[in-house]
Amino acid sequence: MTGRLLWLSPWMRPLARVYCEGLRERGWEVVLVTSDQHPESDGARPRPYEWVLDPRPKTPSTWPQYATALRRARGFAADVVVTELVRDPRWIALAGRAPRVRLVHDDRPHGADEHLPGWERALFGRWGRSAAATLAFSEYVADAIGADAHVPLTSDLDPARVPALVPAEDRRDFVAVGRLNTYKNLDVTLAAWDRHVSGPGWRGDELVLIGDGDGPADLAPHVRWERGPYSYADVLGPMSAAKGSIAHYRRATQSGVQVLAMQLGVTPIVSLEGALPEFQPMGEPGIPADDVAGLARALDDLADPAAAARRGAAAREHYLANYAVDVSAGRLDALLRGVIDARGRSTAR
C-alpha cells in the first residue's frame, strides 16, 4: 500500500528531508511544507517534493503564498499528516481533516529562550492533544510526555555526505558543536579539559568549540572557539577527524550532535541527562553532569588515537544498526500506516 503524506516542518528542514526521502523510498507520495529558517535549507533550491513558505503571519507579503499552499494542500488530499514544531497558526488549516501525527522532540524547554508565549501554548497544546498519535524521538521523551510510541532519532546529515572513517593516524582534537548555551554545561567541560591537559593523558590535542554560546571570552591554552553560525561544510572535516565529540549537557532530551558523531564514526562523550545514555553505544556510559574528574578520564582514554579510531568505528556500527534512516524511517512507515488503517476502521464503523 502506498499513501499520501503531508509533512509540516517549518524549523527542522534537513531532518524532515531525511525522513521524507526515506519514506519516499518506501512508496509514499510526500509533500514537505517547510521554510528557509534552518541554515542548511539550500535557500532557493527546493527539492521536488518541498513547498517553501515564510511562517511569519504578521508579515502581509506571506499571505499570498500561504493561500496558494492551502489550495495545493486541499488538492493533494493527504492520507496522513505529520506535524513538527509548528508555530504559525495558519498551518493548522494546511493539515485539513486527515489523521494527524505529532512529532515531539523535547519534554520541556531547555532554557528561558525556548518558552513559548501563553497563547501559543494554549492554541498548539489543544491542537496537539487532538492528534491521532503523538510520537517522540526517544524512550525518555515518550515516557515523559505520555507519547504513543517513539521513533529512533536519525541524523539530519544526508547519508550521501558522510565521509569515510578517519584512520587512527589522522585523528586529532576533541570537538563540542552546537549552540553552547548554559544548559550545555560548558563550564564543567572546560574544567575537565584543563585537568586533561595538565595530566599525563594529554596527547597535544585542542578542544575545538564550534558554534554560538555563552562561554568565557578568555579561553585557556589549547582551547579554540570558532564562534558564530556554521554549516555542515564547515564542521564535517574537524568533527569526523576528532577523537571524541563532547555532549556533556546539564539538561537534555536527546542530541542531534550525538547521533551525528556516531554517524561520522566519532565517539560521543555524554552526561547522564535525558536520553543521552539511552543512545550511547555499548561500553560508552554517560558521566554525571558535575563529574569533572570522570569527564577528564574519558578524555584521557580517547586521547590515544588507536582507541579513538576503534571506538569511533564501533559508534558508527551502533548508529547504522539503531539510528540510520533505513531503521528510523522503517519504524515511522509502520506507525503511519497504522494510523491510516485505524482511521479506515473507524470510518467503516
Buried (B, 14 or more C-beta within 10 A) or exposed (E): EEBBBBBBBBBBBBBBBBBBBBBBEBEBBBBBBBBBEBEBBBEEEBEEBBBBBBBEBEEEEBEEEBEEBBEBBEEBEBBBBBBBBBBBBBBBEBBBEBBBBBBBBBBEEBEEEEEEEEEEEEBBEEBBEEBBBBBBBBBBBBEBBEBBBBBBBBBBBBBEEBEEBBEBEEBBBBBBBBBBBBBBBBBBBBBBBBBBBEEEBBBEBBBBBBBBBEBEEEBEEBBEBBEEEBEBEBBBEBBBBBBBBBBBBBBBBBBBBBBBBBBBBBBBBBBBBBBBBBBBBEEBEBBEBEBBEBBBBBBBBBBBBEBBBEBBBBBBEBBBEBBBBBBBBBBBBEBBBBBBEEBEEEEEE
